[in-house]
Amino acid sequence: MRKPLYKLIPVLFLVLCFASVAFAGPTIDSILKKKELVVGTSANLPPLTFKAKDGAIKGFDMDVSRMIASAMDVKLRVEVMPFNDLIPALESGKIDMILSCMTITPDRNLRVIYVGPYFVSGQSILTTKDVAININSVDDINKSDFSISVPKGTTTEKIAKLMLPKAKLEIAGSTDAAFDMLRKKKVKAMMADYPYTSVTSFKYQDKGFVANPPFSVEPIGIAIRADDPLLTNFLGNLLFLLKGDGMLDAASKRWFADPSWISDLP
């Protein structure tokens, strides 16, 4: 029987990174000293990251986090916080890295280093069937009488302001709050990452919600501080190995091709 890759990863990395170990930066030094990797996530963007009924943090991002911790031979600790607090928490050293469906953008990249992408997403509109039937293009929602809720501080908010200058945008505190506005009929639609709108439309299909196909392409990356070149190299090599061995594809299929996990949602 083939030996699982997660058991081979530490050995493979001795080969890939042995010459650089002596130059480990402060983040790797801290992780190895504590024997613990601290990952920050918002846990509200299924299927990438979400809090299950039993309180466990699950999703594709958490699978990737466990792979990283296994490669470093350390324990994984997940810190859940609002999306807008993630980068400040990373900068202050409260967490070691961010895996939270975070799009790689120029402004964020001026503050943090991104490794990846490990996943590609896009923006999508979630609305009701009666409204969706009249949406054929962005022009159909870029109107002064069309109200859309978007989560504050996200790529969604920036894209909505750029692409929908005429629409009435309602800024919500979080992605779940934006959906709550739609459920309460305070807006005609909400905009969010396609994984979220797709999962939500399936979960609430009996309520008549539908998700439009994504109309943008957004690379999702691992965010780390800019103080540790070895960590950047380490994560880049790890993603290369995980992609080559098929482990990333397997994890992606688990969360995007098999809807059985939806029963875990609260």
Phi, psi and omega in degrees: 000139182291136180287130181304142184297326184298337177277341181264341186305311180303322180292317180299322182285337172297325179287317185286326191240005186305318184293342184255356185303322182295344183252024179302139180272184186298326182291311179296319178303315181294316181298313182291327179292317180281341187059038183208132175256124180255114181252132177262140180206156180271341177056034178221025181230067180294147006268011180283317180206127181200160177262119183281172180304324183276004178092350180287145176269120186232176176125175181300318179299324181287328174297315179296321179299318179294324177297320179294314179298320179296319180295329180269355181059046178226168176281156177254130171237129182254127177253120180263132179203164177304146184307318183294343181269353187294309181295316174302322179294323177293315182296326182277351179090008179292327178232161182267331180198165180244127168230099187204050180049044184267117180291139176283113179234156181302317183292320177293324182291344174284344182253328184224163173267139176249139173243132183134205010283153174256355179199149178239125182241198179185163181275147183214156177258131174249128182205192179265160184302320183293331177276318183299329183296339181258007180255109178245342179203173179299329181300332182287343178246351179274064182225151184296336181263008180255115182262134182226132175266141179222147179285134183295141173075014182250170174299327179305312181299316182294316181293321179297317180294328181282315187269339184234060184295337182270338183289157177271103182269132176248116183272117180259159183291337181203173178296318178296323179293324178295319178292324179298325177295322178292316180300324181273007176062031176277342176222165180276336183201170171229154177243138179197176176300142184304321177304321181291312182295323180296312181295317182294321179295325178290317182296324183247033182297332178290344178266358176086019179275142179223151179248132175280153177302152181298144180244014176215166177240122185227118179283133179256128183230171175270124181263132178222166177288157183269039183241010188213085180303326181295323179295320176300314179297317181300309182294322178297316178295321181296315179298323177300315179295316183294323177291316181295325181276351179088004182290324177293318178297320180296317179293321178297316179296324180301320186264337185250344181252341182243106184281004184299332182294342183300335178295344178281344182292141180291000000 
